[in-house]
Amino acid sequence: MDMKLELVPVPVTDVDRAKAFYEAVGFHVDVDVRPREGMRIVQLTPPGSACSIVIGTGLGEMTDVPPGTVRGLHLVVNDIHLAREELQGRGIDIAAVDDVGGGVRFARFADPDGNSLLLQQMDWRTGDAF
């Protein structure tokens, strides 16, 4: 049986502010709709990813958790130093690269609500393996 993770809810306090942040990170806006009063669905996808995030209002249990409680969304890149520099150039406050050994590196940052994300580079994931 195949299973594909395609959508991760991220709770936020201000949809427009969060949308602008994720766009600055480089996410593409796939959907921004208001299907009914009190409901807004914004789906964003990082470049090259098959998995998206959803932010919004009136989404029931998907956003009934406190904003800022999502931890450690990994954005895998093939050159963490280049990706970190690019994010800094876009105004994203991102920590220094942390080499944890074994060819794995991280650089941590957070959205305006405190949901945390990490750039991750794994040296063995290059070319077709990336």
Phi, psi and omega in degrees: 000127175271145173221135180238124173282119185238343184211127179240118177289137177233112182284133181223160179271329184227107185298316181296318179296316179295318179300315179298320179298309183294328174295321178296326177292333179122003179293146176265137176278112179274320185215137169214093185230157174236084186292338176201169180304129177084000180238131173223134180238120176237116178250130182231144183231131175294148180301131178084001184259149172264354181249138181244170169247158174231133173235159178164194178228152177067029183260015177064223186298340180294330181235017179276011176260155183298137175304143178088008184263353176281132183234134167073037172292122184267125173251105186277129181233161180265347176217094187295325181292316178295316180297319179297315178299319180296316178295319177300319178296338178267005178088013180274129177279108186230138182291167176295159178290132179250113178271108184267004179095165178067019180081018181246131179228146178229154168219119188265146172205173183218154175280176183301339179267352180099003172296131187260144178230159177222136162281140178225134172237132175239117189304330183280350179263085179230167178054230181294336179284346179275000000 
